[in-house]
């Protein structure tokens, strides 16, 4: 659930996503909490995949291992444009800790920490 990769460097990824009405994670006109978490995970994957491609490496497969401190201030509506910022923190072996934040129209609406395991 990413439309555009806006930035991907060694420590950050930024993506945008416009919530479509026909998305399976839309209920009663609102993008669900599950959709927000999936957007965070796919934003992290987009940045990781882009960096791997740029360095000529295969794109790793990742799995969410843990979700911590999820805070959702409000659910976005259909047609809202989300900007998701991922900060890649510590990596130990195949476990990557990321900080994720989603904003809509400049206002932060959701944050969390994800532990993502990369398949070797």
Secondary structure, DSSP 8 states (H G I E B T S, - for coil): --SEEEEE-SSEEEEEEE--TT-TTEETTEE-HHHHHHHHHHHHHHHHHHHHHHTT-----EEEEEEEEEEES---BTT-EEEEEEEEEEEETTEEEEEEEEEETTEEEEEEEEEEEE--
